[in-house]
Amino acid sequence: MRRTVLKFSWIIDSLSKWAGALGAAAAVALALLIVYDASMRYIFHEGSVALQELEWHLFDAVFLFGLSYALKHDKHVRVDILYARFSPRTKAYIQIASMLFFVIPLALLIVWFGVDFTLQSYLQHETSPDPGGLCCRYIVKSFIVLAFVLLVLQALSETIKALYRLGELR
């Protein structure tokens, strides 16, 4: 049982690693796109609404795919002034409680509403309201659902690891 649960945690951690890599690739693409867009606008006086919207979409990908990666690497927001003084056992209990009572319920709520949000966009063939903007808005909206599903999974992984540290899975 313990080995299976830890393997499940390892698989989730691997997914978060890949999500982080995808977010990092989006950050590189975003930087290159901004340089290109700014060059075209200020040197050649040519702008593109679609490119500017694509910049926002890539920024969304950077942020959203970085969520589970940040949780995996413990780089999320926390009151470290207090947390640093706690014992490892207390830290594990706080980790479990925060995942089960805050992160997972909030992320599931966002997934719940995000699925309808994305589906409605798909069914309406939602496009940018700006002339020359991007089509298929449901793609970027689906990033919300995917990112928060990954966050729920990573929160489960963090809970498993905290339980293991407490000796509950030994």
N, CA, C and O atoms as a DFTB+ gen file, in Angstrom:
680 C
 N C O
     1  1       0.834      -1.203       0.000
     2  2       0.000       0.000       0.000
     3  2       0.871       1.257       0.000
     4  3       0.673       2.164      -0.809
     5  1       1.846       1.296       0.926
     6  2       2.709       2.467       1.040
     7  2       3.443       2.741      -0.263
     8  3       3.552       3.885      -0.704
     9  1       3.942       1.674      -0.868
    10  2       4.699       1.826      -2.107
    11  2       3.812       2.361      -3.236
    12  3       4.250       3.193      -4.030
    13  1       2.579       1.890      -3.303
    14  2       1.635       2.339      -4.333
    15  2       1.299       3.821      -4.161
    16  3       1.254       4.574      -5.134
    17  1       1.066       4.226      -2.924
    18  2       0.720       5.618      -2.645
    19  2       1.900       6.535      -2.966
    20  3       1.717       7.609      -3.539
    21  1       3.103       6.112      -2.598
    22  2       4.281       6.920      -2.902
    23  2       4.554       6.974      -4.408
    24  3       5.026       7.990      -4.919
    25  1       4.261       5.901      -5.104
    26  2       4.403       5.890      -6.571
    27  2       3.411       6.875      -7.195
    28  3       3.749       7.594      -8.136
    29  1       2.185       6.900      -6.664
    30  2       1.170       7.848      -7.122
    31  2       1.668       9.286      -6.903
    32  3       1.515      10.137      -7.779
    33  1       2.255       9.548      -5.747
    34  2       2.802      10.867      -5.446
    35  2       3.930      11.217      -6.413
    36  3       4.023      12.352      -6.882
    37  1       4.782      10.242      -6.708
    38  2       5.886      10.474      -7.636
    39  2       5.365      10.802      -9.038
    40  3       5.909      11.677      -9.711
    41  1       4.326      10.111      -9.476
    42  2       3.745      10.375     -10.801
    43  2       3.186      11.792     -10.853
    44  3       3.388      12.509     -11.833
    45  1       2.485      12.195      -9.797
    46  2       1.938      13.555      -9.746
    47  2       3.073      14.576      -9.769
    48  3       2.993      15.572     -10.487
    49  1       4.122      14.338      -8.993
    50  2       5.270      15.245      -8.989
    51  2       5.880      15.368     -10.387
    52  3       6.315      16.445     -10.793
    53  1       5.905      14.259     -11.110
    54  2       6.423      14.287     -12.488
    55  2       5.532      15.132     -13.391
    56  3       6.026      15.879     -14.236
    57  1       4.212      15.012     -13.211
    58  2       3.285      15.854     -13.985
    59  2       3.525      17.328     -13.700
    60  3       3.533      18.151     -14.615
    61  1       3.719      17.657     -12.435
    62  2       3.977      19.050     -12.064
    63  2       5.295      19.542     -12.640
    64  3       5.422      20.706     -13.020
    65  1       6.270      18.650     -12.699
    66  2       7.557      19.006     -13.306
    67  2       7.362      19.355     -14.782
    68  3       7.923      20.333     -15.277
    69  1       6.567      18.550     -15.473
    70  2       6.306      18.827     -16.887
    71  2       5.479      20.091     -17.073
    72  3       5.692      20.839     -18.027
    73  1       4.537      20.335     -16.168
    74  2       3.758      21.573     -16.234
    75  2       4.670      22.779     -16.037
    76  3       4.516      23.796     -16.714
    77  1       5.619      22.665     -15.109
    78  2       6.584      23.737     -14.897
    79  2       7.448      23.965     -16.123
    80  3       7.744      25.106     -16.477
    81  1       7.852      22.885     -16.768
    82  2       8.655      23.002     -17.990
    83  2       7.849      23.670     -19.104
    84  3       8.377      24.476     -19.870
    85  1       6.570      23.323     -19.182
    86  2       5.694      23.959     -20.178
    87  2       5.542      25.450     -19.884
    88  3       5.565      26.276     -20.796
    89  1       5.387      25.783     -18.608
    90  2       5.307      27.191     -18.219
    91  2       6.596      27.933     -18.533
    92  3       6.559      29.081     -18.975
    93  1       7.737      27.288     -18.308
    94  2       9.033      27.905     -18.611
    95  2       9.192      28.128     -20.119
    96  3       9.699      29.163     -20.551
    97  1       8.755      27.151     -20.910
    98  2       8.819      27.302     -22.366
    99  2       7.910      28.449     -22.821
   100  3       8.259      29.204     -23.729
   101  1       6.754      28.570     -22.187
   102  2       5.845      29.678     -22.502
   103  2       6.480      31.014     -22.130
   104  3       6.262      32.012     -22.816
   105  1       7.267      31.044     -21.047
   106  2       7.940      32.279     -20.637
   107  2       8.988      32.697     -21.670
   108  3       9.120      33.880     -21.985
   109  1       9.726      31.726     -22.190
   110  2      10.724      32.023     -23.221
   111  2      10.026      32.520     -24.487
   112  3      10.443      33.512     -25.085
   113  1       8.962      31.826     -24.887
   114  2       8.208      32.243     -26.070
   115  2       7.624      33.643     -25.866
   116  3       7.615      34.459     -26.788
   117  1       7.141      33.909     -24.665
   118  2       6.585      35.225     -24.352
   119  2       7.645      36.306     -24.481
   120  3       7.389      37.354     -25.073
   121  1       8.829      36.070     -23.937
   122  2       9.910      37.061     -24.028
   123  2      10.275      37.338     -25.489
   124  3      10.435      38.492     -25.886
   125  1      10.405      36.281     -26.279
   126  2      10.731      36.460     -27.699
   127  2       9.617      37.196     -28.443
   128  3       9.880      38.057     -29.282
   129  1       8.392      36.851     -28.127
   130  2       7.249      37.501     -28.774
   131  2       7.177      38.986     -28.419
   132  3       6.865      39.813     -29.276
   133  1       7.460      39.325     -27.174
   134  2       7.436      40.730     -26.759
   135  2       8.523      41.519     -27.484
   136  3       8.285      42.641     -27.931
   137  1       9.709      40.937     -27.599
   138  2      10.789      41.609     -28.328
   139  2      10.386      41.820     -29.783
   140  3      10.574      42.906     -30.332
   141  1       9.833      40.784     -30.404
   142  2       9.402      40.899     -31.802
   143  2       8.298      41.942     -31.951
   144  3       8.358      42.793     -32.839
   145  1       7.304      41.877     -31.091
   146  2       6.165      42.795     -31.177
   147  2       6.608      44.240     -30.966
   148  3       6.200      45.136     -31.705
   149  1       7.449      44.462     -29.950
   150  2       7.929      45.819     -29.686
   151  2       8.784      46.335     -30.844
   152  3       8.685      47.502     -31.222
   153  1       9.620      45.463     -31.401
   154  2      10.451      45.864     -32.551
   155  2       9.588      46.245     -33.739
   156  3       9.819      47.267     -34.384
   157  1       8.602      45.427     -34.021
   158  2       7.713      45.716     -35.151
   159  2       6.955      47.025     -34.932
   160  3       6.764      47.804     -35.865
   161  1       6.530      47.256     -33.699
   162  2       5.733      48.436     -33.401
   163  2       6.559      49.717     -33.440
   164  3       6.134      50.708     -34.034
   165  1       7.741      49.708     -32.810
   166  2       8.509      50.946     -32.674
   167  2       9.508      51.196     -33.796
   168  3       9.847      52.347     -34.073
   169  1       9.977      50.152     -34.435
   170  2      10.926      50.342     -35.530
   171  2      10.202      50.440     -36.864
   172  3      10.496      51.320     -37.673
   173  1       9.245      49.526     -37.093
   174  2       8.580      49.471     -38.393
   175  2       7.161      50.034     -38.366
   176  3       6.487      50.050     -39.396
   177  1       6.702      50.492     -37.213
   178  2       5.359      51.076     -37.054
   179  2       4.250      50.140     -37.510
   180  3       3.252      50.569     -38.088
   181  1       4.441      48.870     -37.243
   182  2       3.451      47.843     -37.561
   183  2       3.084      47.108     -36.275
   184  3       3.958      46.576     -35.591
   185  1       1.818      47.079     -35.952
   186  2       1.377      46.385     -34.757
   187  2       0.374      45.305     -35.105
   188  3      -0.190      45.288     -36.199
   189  1       0.161      44.408     -34.164
   190  2      -0.779      43.325     -34.386
   191  2      -1.558      43.059     -33.099
   192  3      -0.983      42.780     -32.047
   193  1      -2.862      43.152     -33.215
   194  2      -3.722      42.851     -32.070
   195  2      -3.578      41.381     -31.692
   196  3      -3.542      41.043     -30.509
   197  1      -3.495      40.518     -32.682
   198  2      -3.368      39.079     -32.417
   199  2      -2.096      38.771     -31.626
   200  3      -2.122      37.949     -30.710
   201  1      -0.986      39.424     -31.972
   202  2       0.257      39.187     -31.235
   203  2       0.145      39.681     -29.795
   204  3       0.640      39.027     -28.876
   205  1      -0.491      40.814     -29.594
   206  2      -0.660      41.323     -28.234
   207  2      -1.547      40.390     -27.419
   208  3      -1.278      40.155     -26.241
   209  1      -2.590      39.861     -28.026
   210  2      -3.443      38.904     -27.316
   211  2      -2.696      37.605     -27.035
   212  3      -2.867      36.998     -25.978
   213  1      -1.871      37.183     -27.986
   214  2      -1.064      35.980     -27.776
   215  2      -0.100      36.168     -26.597
   216  3       0.182      35.216     -25.868
   217  1       0.402      37.386     -26.411
   218  2       1.253      37.673     -25.254
   219  2       0.487      37.424     -23.958
   220  3       1.028      36.836     -23.022
   221  1      -0.755      37.861     -23.899
   222  2      -1.568      37.631     -22.701
   223  2      -1.848      36.150     -22.491
   224  3      -1.842      35.663     -21.360
   225  1      -2.089      35.448     -23.568
   226  2      -2.343      34.005     -23.469
   227  2      -1.096      33.269     -22.965
   228  3      -1.199      32.362     -22.139
   229  1       0.056      33.654     -23.454
   230  2       1.297      33.027     -22.990
   231  2       1.566      33.378     -21.523
   232  3       2.040      32.537     -20.759
   233  1       1.264      34.612     -21.135
   234  2       1.410      34.994     -19.731
   235  2       0.496      34.132     -18.856
   236  3       0.894      33.683     -17.780
   237  1      -0.726      33.908     -19.327
   238  2      -1.648      33.026     -18.600
   239  2      -1.051      31.634     -18.436
   240  3      -1.126      31.046     -17.357
   241  1      -0.463      31.110     -19.494
   242  2       0.139      29.772     -19.442
   243  2       1.297      29.732     -18.450
   244  3       1.438      28.769     -17.696
   245  1       2.127      30.777     -18.449
   246  2       3.251      30.838     -17.511
   247  2       2.726      30.768     -16.084
   248  3       3.202      29.965     -15.281
   249  1       1.762      31.593     -15.775
   250  2       1.215      31.640     -14.421
   251  2       0.488      30.348     -14.054
   252  3       0.753      29.761     -13.005
   253  1      -0.417      29.911     -14.905
   254  2      -1.257      28.761     -14.570
   255  2      -0.470      27.456     -14.478
   256  3      -0.696      26.663     -13.565
   257  1       0.441      27.229     -15.404
   258  2       1.214      25.987     -15.354
   259  2       2.301      26.031     -14.280
   260  3       2.869      25.001     -13.917
   261  1       2.579      27.223     -13.780
   262  2       3.531      27.340     -12.688
   263  2       2.926      27.065     -11.318
   264  3       3.662      26.891     -10.347
   265  1       1.601      27.023     -11.220
   266  2       0.942      26.825      -9.925
   267  2       1.342      25.510      -9.258
   268  3       1.833      25.506      -8.130
   269  1       1.132      24.412      -9.948
   270  2       1.439      23.110      -9.343
   271  2       2.947      22.938      -9.141
   272  3       3.385      22.307      -8.179
   273  1       3.721      23.496     -10.044
   274  2       5.183      23.431      -9.917
   275  2       5.644      24.184      -8.665
   276  3       6.504      23.700      -7.928
   277  1       5.076      25.358      -8.429
   278  2       5.429      26.141      -7.243
   279  2       5.035      25.407      -5.963
   280  3       5.779      25.423      -4.982
   281  1       3.879      24.772      -5.971
   282  2       3.452      24.007      -4.797
   283  2       4.390      22.825      -4.547
   284  3       4.755      22.543      -3.406
   285  1       4.771      22.146      -5.616
   286  2       5.675      20.995      -5.494
   287  2       7.004      21.396      -4.866
   288  3       7.551      20.659      -4.045
   289  1       7.521      22.548      -5.242
   290  2       8.828      22.999      -4.769
   291  2       8.726      23.925      -3.559
   292  3       9.708      24.562      -3.177
   293  1       7.547      23.998      -2.962
   294  2       7.339      24.779      -1.735
   295  2       7.712      26.247      -1.935
   296  3       8.316      26.861      -1.056
   297  1       7.358      26.800      -3.075
   298  2       7.664      28.196      -3.400
   299  2       6.401      29.046      -3.416
   300  3       6.328      30.054      -4.119
   301  1       5.434      28.640      -2.655
   302  2       4.173      29.377      -2.599
   303  2       4.196      30.361      -1.436
   304  3       5.131      30.369      -0.636
   305  1       3.168      31.182      -1.350
   306  2       3.081      32.210      -0.321
   307  2       2.696      31.567       1.011
   308  3       1.764      30.768       1.097
   309  1       3.441      31.942       2.036
   310  2       3.162      31.441       3.374
   311  2       3.791      32.418       4.360
   312  3       4.716      33.148       4.003
   313  1       3.307      32.437       5.579
   314  2       3.873      33.292       6.610
   315  2       5.065      32.544       7.212
   316  3       4.932      31.866       8.231
   317  1       6.218      32.675       6.577
   318  2       7.404      31.917       6.987
   319  2       7.966      32.360       8.330
   320  3       8.704      31.604       8.962
   321  1       7.638      33.562       8.780
   322  2       8.141      34.030      10.075
   323  2       7.658      33.079      11.172
   324  3       8.414      32.735      12.081
   325  1       6.418      32.666      11.082
   326  2       5.876      31.728      12.062
   327  2       6.228      30.283      11.705
   328  3       6.646      29.506      12.564
   329  1       6.059      29.941      10.454
   330  2       6.224      28.559      10.002
   331  2       7.633      28.032      10.263
   332  3       7.805      26.863      10.605
   333  1       8.634      28.883      10.103
   334  2      10.027      28.455      10.282
   335  2      10.317      28.003      11.712
   336  3      11.246      27.227      11.939
   337  1       9.544      28.470      12.659
   338  2       9.785      28.137      14.066
   339  2       9.082      26.861      14.512
   340  3       9.315      26.379      15.621
   341  1       8.224      26.312      13.655
   342  2       7.471      25.122      14.033
   343  2       8.321      23.866      13.892
   344  3       9.286      23.832      13.128
   345  1       7.946      22.844      14.638
   346  2       8.623      21.551      14.541
   347  2       8.220      20.879      13.224
   348  3       7.199      21.240      12.640
   349  1       9.005      19.912      12.752
   350  2       8.643      19.194      11.523
   351  2       7.253      18.545      11.623
   352  3       6.521      18.496      10.634
   353  1       6.901      18.062      12.782
   354  2       5.590      17.434      12.978
   355  2       4.462      18.462      12.817
   356  3       3.460      18.188      12.157
   357  1       4.627      19.628      13.414
   358  2       3.632      20.699      13.293
   359  2       3.536      21.171      11.840
   360  3       2.444      21.429      11.334
   361  1       4.679      21.281      11.180
   362  2       4.697      21.680       9.765
   363  2       3.915      20.677       8.919
   364  3       3.178      21.067       8.013
   365  1       4.073      19.398       9.211
   366  2       3.348      18.365       8.455
   367  2       1.845      18.497       8.685
   368  3       1.060      18.391       7.743
   369  1       1.442      18.729       9.940
   370  2       0.014      18.916      10.220
   371  2      -0.538      20.151       9.513
   372  3      -1.649      20.115       8.983
   373  1       0.217      21.229       9.499
   374  2      -0.215      22.449       8.807
   375  2      -0.314      22.188       7.307
   376  3      -1.245      22.652       6.649
   377  1       0.645      21.446       6.776
   378  2       0.630      21.102       5.345
   379  2      -0.636      20.318       4.995
   380  3      -1.315      20.626       4.015
   381  1      -0.941      19.319       5.793
   382  2      -2.119      18.487       5.540
   383  2      -3.396      19.325       5.633
   384  3      -4.255      19.261       4.753
   385  1      -3.512      20.100       6.694
   386  2      -4.710      20.913       6.891
   387  2      -4.878      21.947       5.787
   388  3      -5.985      22.143       5.287
   389  1      -3.797      22.608       5.403
   390  2      -3.909      23.633       4.364
   391  2      -4.277      23.033       3.010
   392  3      -5.026      23.638       2.242
   393  1      -3.752      21.846       2.717
   394  2      -4.096      21.195       1.448
   395  2      -5.557      20.734       1.449
   396  3      -6.288      20.961       0.485
   397  1      -5.975      20.081       2.546
   398  2      -7.317      19.490       2.591
   399  2      -8.435      20.514       2.790
   400  3      -9.551      20.313       2.311
   401  1      -8.142      21.605       3.492
   402  2      -9.207      22.555       3.813
   403  2      -9.170      23.853       3.016
   404  3     -10.145      24.604       3.011
   405  1      -8.049      24.125       2.341
   406  2      -7.963      25.369       1.582
   407  2      -7.660      25.133       0.098
   408  3      -8.453      25.495      -0.771
   409  1      -6.514      24.529      -0.178
   410  2      -6.067      24.411      -1.574
   411  2      -7.005      23.530      -2.397
   412  3      -7.490      23.958      -3.444
   413  1      -7.261      22.327      -1.943
   414  2      -8.077      21.396      -2.727
   415  2      -9.510      21.900      -2.901
   416  3     -10.004      21.885      -4.028
   417  1     -10.209      22.348      -1.844
   418  2     -11.578      22.848      -2.067
   419  2     -11.638      24.053      -3.007
   420  3     -12.512      24.121      -3.871
   421  1     -10.710      25.004      -2.843
   422  2     -10.721      26.172      -3.719
   423  2     -10.421      25.778      -5.164
   424  3     -11.078      26.249      -6.092
   425  1      -9.433      24.919      -5.345
   426  2      -9.078      24.486      -6.704
   427  2     -10.222      23.713      -7.356
   428  3     -10.488      23.889      -8.545
   429  1     -10.899      22.862      -6.593
   430  2     -12.043      22.119      -7.141
   431  2     -13.186      23.058      -7.503
   432  3     -13.888      22.830      -8.488
   433  1     -13.375      24.095      -6.725
   434  2     -14.403      25.094      -7.040
   435  2     -14.085      25.800      -8.360
   436  3     -14.971      26.024      -9.184
   437  1     -12.822      26.142      -8.546
   438  2     -12.411      26.793      -9.798
   439  2     -12.568      25.829     -10.972
   440  3     -12.996      26.241     -12.050
   441  1     -12.232      24.560     -10.781
   442  2     -12.424      23.566     -11.847
   443  2     -13.910      23.442     -12.174
   444  3     -14.294      23.424     -13.343
   445  1     -14.737      23.356     -11.143
   446  2     -16.185      23.203     -11.318
   447  2     -16.755      24.322     -12.195
   448  3     -17.478      24.052     -13.154
   449  1     -16.431      25.565     -11.869
   450  2     -16.939      26.684     -12.661
   451  2     -16.171      26.855     -13.962
   452  3     -16.727      27.332     -14.951
   453  1     -14.896      26.469     -13.973
   454  2     -14.071      26.618     -15.164
   455  2     -14.494      25.717     -16.310
   456  3     -14.359      26.088     -17.476
   457  1     -15.004      24.542     -15.987
   458  2     -15.458      23.624     -17.047
   459  2     -16.629      24.255     -17.802
   460  3     -16.637      24.258     -19.033
   461  1     -17.606      24.782     -17.090
   462  2     -18.741      25.448     -17.748
   463  2     -18.290      26.680     -18.522
   464  3     -18.757      26.937     -19.632
   465  1     -17.384      27.429     -17.926
   466  2     -16.826      28.636     -18.535
   467  2     -16.164      28.294     -19.876
   468  3     -16.371      28.978     -20.878
   469  1     -15.375      27.235     -19.872
   470  2     -14.671      26.801     -21.075
   471  2     -15.637      26.206     -22.099
   472  3     -15.547      26.498     -23.291
   473  1     -16.550      25.379     -21.628
   474  2     -17.521      24.755     -22.527
   475  2     -18.401      25.797     -23.210
   476  3     -18.676      25.695     -24.405
   477  1     -18.836      26.783     -22.461
   478  2     -19.652      27.852     -23.035
   479  2     -18.867      28.605     -24.112
   480  3     -19.419      28.945     -25.158
   481  1     -17.597      28.862     -23.859
   482  2     -16.749      29.538     -24.836
   483  2     -16.609      28.697     -26.104
   484  3     -16.648      29.228     -27.214
   485  1     -16.448      27.390     -25.937
   486  2     -16.318      26.482     -27.078
   487  2     -17.609      26.431     -27.898
   488  3     -17.583      26.531     -29.124
   489  1     -18.726      26.275     -27.208
   490  2     -20.012      26.159     -27.904
   491  2     -20.411      27.441     -28.625
   492  3     -21.099      27.397     -29.644
   493  1     -19.981      28.577     -28.098
   494  2     -20.306      29.858     -28.722
   495  2     -19.272      30.271     -29.775
   496  3     -19.411      31.314     -30.414
   497  1     -18.244      29.451     -29.946
   498  2     -17.145      29.787     -30.853
   499  2     -16.611      31.182     -30.532
   500  3     -16.448      32.026     -31.414
   501  1     -16.343      31.398     -29.244
   502  2     -15.928      32.711     -28.776
   503  2     -14.605      33.124     -29.412
   504  3     -13.650      32.349     -29.471
   505  1     -14.579      34.358     -29.880
   506  2     -13.367      34.946     -30.442
   507  2     -13.126      36.282     -29.761
   508  3     -13.939      36.744     -28.961
   509  1     -12.025      36.879     -30.083
   510  2     -11.698      38.177     -29.522
   511  2     -12.700      39.221     -30.026
   512  3     -13.101      39.187     -31.190
   513  1     -13.097      40.137     -29.162
   514  2     -13.988      41.205     -29.620
   515  2     -13.256      42.254     -30.457
   516  3     -13.893      43.073     -31.121
   517  1     -11.922      42.233     -30.428
   518  2     -11.133      43.206     -31.171
   519  2     -10.900      42.742     -32.603
   520  3     -10.650      41.560     -32.836
   521  1     -10.979      43.661     -33.568
   522  2     -10.679      43.292     -34.958
   523  2      -9.230      42.820     -35.071
   524  3      -8.313      43.477     -34.579
   525  1      -9.040      41.694     -35.716
   526  2      -7.698      41.145     -35.880
   527  2      -7.231      40.344     -34.681
   528  3      -6.070      39.941     -34.615
   529  1      -8.135      40.108     -33.722
   530  2      -7.778      39.351     -32.521
   531  2      -7.806      37.859     -32.768
   532  3      -8.097      37.404     -33.875
   533  1      -7.509      37.118     -31.751
   534  2      -7.428      35.665     -31.850
   535  2      -8.801      35.004     -31.765
   536  3      -9.730      35.528     -31.151
   537  1      -8.894      33.863     -32.386
   538  2     -10.100      33.049     -32.274
   539  2      -9.873      31.995     -31.187
   540  3      -8.839      31.993     -30.520
   541  1     -10.818      31.132     -31.023
   542  2     -10.679      29.959     -30.144
   543  2     -10.290      30.316     -28.714
   544  3      -9.326      29.779     -28.168
   545  1     -11.042      31.218     -28.125
   546  2     -10.760      31.628     -26.740
   547  2     -10.872      30.472     -25.759
   548  3     -10.302      30.522     -24.669
   549  1     -11.600      29.436     -26.137
   550  2     -11.764      28.289     -25.240
   551  2     -10.430      27.609     -24.929
   552  3     -10.301      26.954     -23.895
   553  1      -9.446      27.753     -25.801
   554  2      -8.153      27.114     -25.571
   555  2      -7.490      27.693     -24.331
   556  3      -7.056      26.950     -23.451
   557  1      -7.413      29.011     -24.260
   558  2      -6.782      29.623     -23.098
   559  2      -7.642      29.426     -21.851
   560  3      -7.111      29.324     -20.745
   561  1      -8.958      29.371     -22.019
   562  2      -9.826      29.127     -20.868
   563  2      -9.676      27.694     -20.360
   564  3      -9.848      27.430     -19.170
   565  1      -9.357      26.780     -21.260
   566  2      -9.146      25.400     -20.821
   567  2      -7.870      25.265     -19.994
   568  3      -7.736      24.321     -19.216
   569  1      -6.928      26.203     -20.155
   570  2      -5.725      26.206     -19.325
   571  2      -6.092      26.351     -17.849
   572  3      -5.429      25.782     -16.981
   573  1      -7.144      27.110     -17.570
   574  2      -7.581      27.303     -16.180
   575  2      -7.972      25.961     -15.576
   576  3      -7.531      25.606     -14.483
   577  1      -8.801      25.224     -16.297
   578  2      -9.256      23.925     -15.806
   579  2      -8.074      22.977     -15.625
   580  3      -7.928      22.357     -14.571
   581  1      -7.245      22.865     -16.634
   582  2      -6.091      21.966     -16.572
   583  2      -5.150      22.335     -15.428
   584  3      -4.698      21.462     -14.687
   585  1      -4.857      23.615     -15.285
   586  2      -3.930      24.057     -14.249
   587  2      -4.457      23.750     -12.851
   588  3      -3.688      23.356     -11.975
   589  1      -5.755      23.927     -12.633
   590  2      -6.282      23.677     -11.300
   591  2      -6.513      22.194     -11.028
   592  3      -6.516      21.779      -9.869
   593  1      -6.706      21.392     -12.063
   594  2      -6.703      19.936     -11.875
   595  2      -5.300      19.502     -11.442
   596  3      -5.150      18.696     -10.524
   597  1      -4.281      20.039     -12.103
   598  2      -2.901      19.737     -11.715
   599  2      -2.613      20.212     -10.291
   600  3      -1.881      19.554      -9.551
   601  1      -3.189      21.353      -9.907
   602  2      -2.994      21.850      -8.544
   603  2      -3.638      20.925      -7.516
   604  3      -3.057      20.672      -6.460
   605  1      -4.826      20.422      -7.815
   606  2      -5.484      19.467      -6.913
   607  2      -4.616      18.218      -6.771
   608  3      -4.398      17.731      -5.662
   609  1      -4.130      17.709      -7.883
   610  2      -3.285      16.518      -7.832
   611  2      -2.015      16.775      -7.025
   612  3      -1.606      15.934      -6.224
   613  1      -1.392      17.935      -7.236
   614  2      -0.166      18.235      -6.493
   615  2      -0.462      18.410      -5.015
   616  3       0.352      18.025      -4.176
   617  1      -1.604      18.980      -4.680
   618  2      -1.988      19.106      -3.266
   619  2      -2.171      17.722      -2.645
   620  3      -1.807      17.506      -1.488
   621  1      -2.731      16.789      -3.405
   622  2      -2.839      15.407      -2.914
   623  2      -1.453      14.800      -2.689
   624  3      -1.221      14.116      -1.692
   625  1      -0.553      15.054      -3.607
   626  2       0.810      14.554      -3.471
   627  2       1.485      15.136      -2.232
   628  3       2.163      14.420      -1.494
   629  1       1.300      16.419      -2.009
   630  2       1.894      17.061      -0.832
   631  2       1.285      16.507       0.453
   632  3       1.980      16.369       1.460
   633  1       0.004      16.192       0.422
   634  2      -0.654      15.590       1.579
   635  2      -0.086      14.201       1.852
   636  3       0.172      13.844       3.001
   637  1       0.105      13.424       0.799
   638  2       0.695      12.086       0.936
   639  2       2.089      12.175       1.548
   640  3       2.429      11.409       2.449
   641  1       2.890      13.114       1.056
   642  2       4.256      13.255       1.577
   643  2       4.248      13.715       3.039
   644  3       5.088      13.283       3.828
   645  1       3.316      14.576       3.397
   646  2       3.223      15.024       4.797
   647  2       2.781      13.874       5.701
   648  3       3.281      13.730       6.816
   649  1       1.851      13.064       5.222
   650  2       1.432      11.892       5.998
   651  2       2.598      10.917       6.172
   652  3       2.781      10.327       7.237
   653  1       3.366      10.766       5.124
   654  2       4.544       9.897       5.200
   655  2       5.530      10.422       6.241
   656  3       6.091       9.650       7.018
   657  1       5.739      11.757       6.251
   658  2       6.637      12.341       7.235
   659  2       6.138      12.138       8.665
   660  3       6.931      12.006       9.597
   661  1       4.827      12.117       8.824
   662  2       4.250      11.889      10.148
   663  2       4.310      10.416      10.561
   664  3       4.072      10.072      11.719
   665  1       4.628       9.566       9.607
   666  2       4.712       8.147       9.918
   667  2       3.397       7.413       9.736
   668  3       3.278       6.246      10.111
   669  1       2.409       8.085       9.165
   670  2       1.094       7.467       8.974
   671  2       1.113       6.412       7.878
   672  3       0.278       5.507       7.890
   673  1       2.022       6.500       6.951
   674  2       2.053       5.557       5.833
   675  2       3.154       4.506       5.987
   676  3       3.411       3.742       5.057
   677  1       3.791       4.462       7.124
   678  2       4.886       3.491       7.307
   679  2       4.380       2.148       7.741
   680  3       5.170       1.225       7.938
